[in-house]
């Protein structure tokens, strides 16, 4: 059974940091592009960042998180990470990771992806 599991969410004060993890089981992430998405209640799920098979040289970020978030992958651990620094209240939401088999590049478009995790809650509040 193929699955993705997110972890690392929680409550953090503005300006703080969190590191989200996305672990895969049942398949190897080496052949997949991975995206991180955020969803607030009543809003559409939006793409925050993505990473292609080649890793650091192939990443993309939403303007709202550029310079604060860093996506990375560790194929040996079959996992992808999202380091979130200088967090703001507007970063609050449920964060999902998603995977799609891909030769090149990555996308922050939700419909691109066909495997999804269950999400992890991130709350930025004082």
N, C-alpha and C positions, 0 to 999 in steps of 0.2 A: 504494500500500500504506500502510495506516494504522499508525503505530507511535509508541510513547513510549519515550524513552531517559532513564534516570536517570544522574546523575553527581554527583561531589562527596563521595562517601564516603571513608572512610579510617580510620586509627588516630589517636586523640586521647586525651590524658590527661584524667582527671576534672576537671571545671571548665572544660574547653576548649570550643571552638565549631567547628561545621561548617556549611556552607551547601550543601544539596542542590538540584540543578536537575532539572527534568523538561521535556524538550524534545519537542515533537510534530512529526511530519512526516506529510504526506499528508492532513492535515485541520487546520482552524482550531480552536484551543481556546476561542475567544470564546463558543461556544455550549455549552460543556461545564462541568459541575462536576468538580472534581479532588479526589481524595483521596490522602493519603499513608498508607501502611500499613507496619507493622513485623512481621517474623516471625523468631522464634528457632527453632532446630532442635527438632523435636518438639512445637512449639506452634502454635496457630492464628494465622493472620495477623490482626492487630488494627489497627483504625483509629486513627491518631495525630492526624490533622487533615484538614480538608477546606475547600474554598473554592468558593463559588457563582459564578455568572456576574458578579454585581455587585461581586465583589472584597472589599475589606477590610470592608465592612459586612455581609458574609455569610460568616462563618467559624465553625469549630467545632473544639474541641480536646479530647483526652482529658484527664481530670483530672491524670494523671501528668506531663503536659508543659505545662500551663497556666502562663503567666508565664515560661516558658523557651524555647518554640518559637514562631515566627511564620511563618505561611504567607502568601504573596503571589503575585500573578500579573502578568505583563507581556504583555498581548495583542499588543502590537506585535512582541515577540520570540517570540511563540507558546510561552511557557514559564511554568512555575510553580516557585516556590522554597519551600524549607523552611529557615529560619534556626534553627539549634539552638544554644542557649547553655547554659552551666552544665551541661554534659553529665555524666551519671552512668553508672556501669557497667551499670545496668539498661536504659539506652537502646541497648545493643548489639543488633544484629540486621541483617537484610537489609531495606532500605527500598525499597518499591515505590510508584510513583505509578500512578494509575488514573483513567480518564475515563469520564463518562457524559453523554450529551446531556440537558440539563436546563434548564427554564425558570426554576425558582425553587430556592433553597436548595442544600444539599449534605448528604451523609450519610457517616458513618464506618462504615457497614455494608458489608462486603465484597461481598455478593451484588448490591448496587446497581449495581456497575460492570461494564462490558463490554469495556473496553480496558485493558490492563495493560502496564507496562514489564517489563524483565528483572531489575530490582533492582540496588541498590548496597550494598555491605557497609559498615556503620559499627561500629567497635570502640572502646569506651571502656575504657581500661585504663592502669594505671600501670606 
